[in-house]
Amino acid sequence: MPAPKSAAKSAHVSRPKTGVPPPVSDQLKRLFTTLCAQIDGGHHASAIRTCDKILRLAPADPDALQTKLFLLLTTDQAAAAIALIEALNAEGTTELGYSFERAYALYCLQKKDDARAALAQEAPGVDERGVQHLEAQLNYREGSYQAAFDIYNELLDSAPTAEEQADILTNIQAASAHLDFINTTFAHALDALPSVTQSQLEDAPPPAAPTVQHAAAAAAPAPAAPPKQKKVRLPPGVVLGVTPAPDPERWLKKSERTNFGQKRRRGGGGGGGATQGSAADVPAAVESKGGSKAKGKKRK
């Protein structure tokens, strides 16, 4: 008779894994295959984590280091890229130098002087076209549009791909627009002014830099305007503060008002609102009339 399924499951005992891990070379090969697939698919965050796994197995692998730097710069992590370069320089890993990567990271952080200093350092294996592109961008950001325009024209003649050619043409148009404004539009606008105004503009000193107090005052928000009070429209014949307030129970049903059930006397002379049987509120005219009737009966 076969044993029940529950007994067969309970008889299973898990055994610890005794398999030997694959060698480091096989692990690196598998990780690099994963890294290439992640970069091709655009999964840059996962690719950075894969680079960290590779560097744990091979801390000085130049391909993994270069790929991680590229991924950090691609994902706008310039500060992390500089920290990685400084850590590598502190450990003595200077085979590639990473001068261009450091210069580009400093350029992304708006540190133009430090970027030029890093770009001036000679290092083996640096891409000359990348250096020219970065130098043109620095010239453009500093206002040297003619120098940037010349470098871009030189790069355009030897552009290897259509994508790079399109980027260079866009940068050339931007530099050319600034040059046209400086050399043509601005000059013609000055020539159209009267000679007296031109001389005043040429002799006037440059504007002073704003102080800290002026900058703080300019950055402070303006006080909010007080809200406008809405004008109240009163009914005709009503004077505010003179006319008595209306009955607050005028919107209620008569059966729900507080004075419901109180009968008014029909007799003359006013006194509305008094209840029947109240001797104190009986008018004197009624008492006199009743008294005359009583006297008449006595006479009979």
Backbone hydrogen bonds, N-H to C=O, Kabsch-Sander energy under -0.5 kcal/mol:
donor,donor_aa,acceptor,acceptor_aa,energy
8,A,4,P,-1.6
9,K,5,K,-2.3
10,S,6,S,-2.2
11,A,7,A,-1.3
12,H,9,K,-1.2
27,Q,23,P,-2.0
28,L,24,V,-2.7
29,K,25,S,-2.1
30,R,26,D,-2.3
31,L,27,Q,-2.5
32,F,28,L,-2.6
33,T,29,K,-1.9
34,T,30,R,-2.1
35,L,31,L,-2.5
36,C,32,F,-2.3
37,A,33,T,-1.8
38,Q,34,T,-2.3
39,I,35,L,-2.3
40,D,36,C,-2.3
41,G,37,A,-1.8
42,G,38,Q,-0.5
42,G,39,I,-0.9
43,H,38,Q,-2.4
44,H,42,G,-1.5
47,A,43,H,-1.8
48,I,44,H,-2.1
49,R,45,A,-1.6
50,T,46,S,-1.9
51,C,47,A,-2.1
52,D,48,I,-1.9
53,K,49,R,-1.7
54,I,50,T,-2.1
55,L,51,C,-2.7
56,R,52,D,-1.5
57,L,53,K,-1.1
58,A,54,I,-3.0
61,D,58,A,-1.8
65,L,61,D,-2.0
66,Q,62,P,-2.7
67,T,63,D,-2.3
68,K,64,A,-2.4
69,L,65,L,-2.3
70,F,66,Q,-2.2
71,L,67,T,-2.4
72,L,68,K,-2.4
73,L,69,L,-2.3
74,T,70,F,-2.1
75,T,71,L,-2.0
76,D,73,L,-1.1
77,Q,72,L,-3.1
81,A,77,Q,-1.9
82,I,78,A,-2.3
83,A,79,A,-2.2
84,L,80,A,-2.0
85,I,81,A,-2.2
86,E,82,I,-2.5
87,A,83,A,-2.0
88,L,84,L,-2.2
89,N,85,I,-2.4
90,A,86,E,-2.1
91,E,87,A,-1.5
92,G,88,L,-0.5
92,G,89,N,-0.6
93,T,88,L,-2.6
94,T,92,G,-1.5
98,Y,96,L,-1.1
102,R,98,Y,-1.9
103,A,99,S,-2.3
104,Y,100,F,-2.6
105,A,101,E,-2.2
106,L,102,R,-2.3
107,Y,103,A,-2.0
108,C,104,Y,-2.1
109,L,105,A,-1.3
110,Q,107,Y,-1.5
111,K,106,L,-2.6
112,K,110,Q,-0.9
115,A,111,K,-1.8
116,R,112,K,-2.3
117,A,113,D,-2.1
118,A,114,D,-2.3
119,L,115,A,-2.1
120,A,116,R,-1.6
121,Q,117,A,-0.5
121,Q,118,A,-0.7
126,V,123,A,-0.9
128,E,126,V,-0.5
131,V,127,D,-1.8
132,Q,128,E,-2.2
133,H,129,R,-2.4
134,L,130,G,-2.4
135,E,131,V,-2.4
136,A,132,Q,-2.3
137,Q,133,H,-2.2
138,L,134,L,-2.2
139,N,135,E,-2.3
140,Y,136,A,-2.3
141,R,137,Q,-2.3
142,E,138,L,-1.9
143,G,139,N,-0.6
143,G,140,Y,-0.8
144,S,139,N,-2.5
145,Y,143,G,-1.7
148,A,144,S,-2.0
149,F,145,Y,-2.6
150,D,146,Q,-2.2
151,I,147,A,-2.0
152,Y,148,A,-2.3
153,N,149,F,-1.9
154,E,150,D,-1.8
155,L,151,I,-2.2
156,L,152,Y,-2.1
157,D,153,N,-1.1
158,S,155,L,-0.8
159,A,156,L,-1.1
165,Q,161,T,-1.8
166,A,162,A,-2.1
167,D,163,E,-1.9
168,I,164,E,-2.4
169,L,165,Q,-2.3
170,T,166,A,-1.9
171,N,167,D,-2.0
172,I,168,I,-2.4
173,Q,169,L,-2.1
174,A,170,T,-1.8
175,A,171,N,-2.4
176,S,172,I,-2.6
177,A,173,Q,-2.0
178,H,174,A,-1.6
179,L,175,A,-2.1
180,D,176,S,-2.4
181,F,177,A,-1.8
182,I,178,H,-2.3
183,N,179,L,-2.8
184,T,180,D,-2.1
185,T,180,D,-1.9
186,F,181,F,-3.1
188,H,184,T,-2.7
189,A,185,T,-2.0
190,L,186,F,-1.9
191,D,187,A,-2.1
192,A,188,H,-1.4
193,L,190,L,-1.1
198,Q,194,P,-2.2
199,S,195,S,-2.3
200,Q,196,V,-2.1
201,L,197,T,-2.4
202,E,198,Q,-2.3
203,D,199,S,-2.1
204,A,200,Q,-1.4
215,A,211,T,-2.4
216,A,212,V,-2.4
217,A,213,Q,-2.5
218,A,214,H,-2.5
219,A,215,A,-2.0
220,A,216,A,-1.4
234,L,232,V,-0.6
238,V,235,P,-1.6
239,V,237,G,-0.5
240,L,238,V,-0.5
242,V,239,V,-1.8
243,T,239,V,-2.4
250,R,247,D,-1.6
252,L,249,E,-1.1
256,E,253,K,-1.2
257,R,254,K,-0.9
260,F,257,R,-1.2
262,Q,259,N,-1.3
263,K,261,G,-0.8
274,A,271,G,-1.3
278,S,275,T,-1.0
279,A,277,G,-0.9
282,V,279,A,-1.0
287,E,283,P,-1.4
288,S,284,A,-2.2
289,K,285,A,-1.9
290,G,286,V,-2.3
291,G,287,E,-2.1
292,S,288,S,-1.8
293,K,289,K,-1.6
294,A,290,G,-1.7
295,K,291,G,-1.7
296,G,292,S,-1.7
297,K,293,K,-1.6
298,K,294,A,-1.4
299,R,295,K,-1.4
300,K,296,G,-1.3
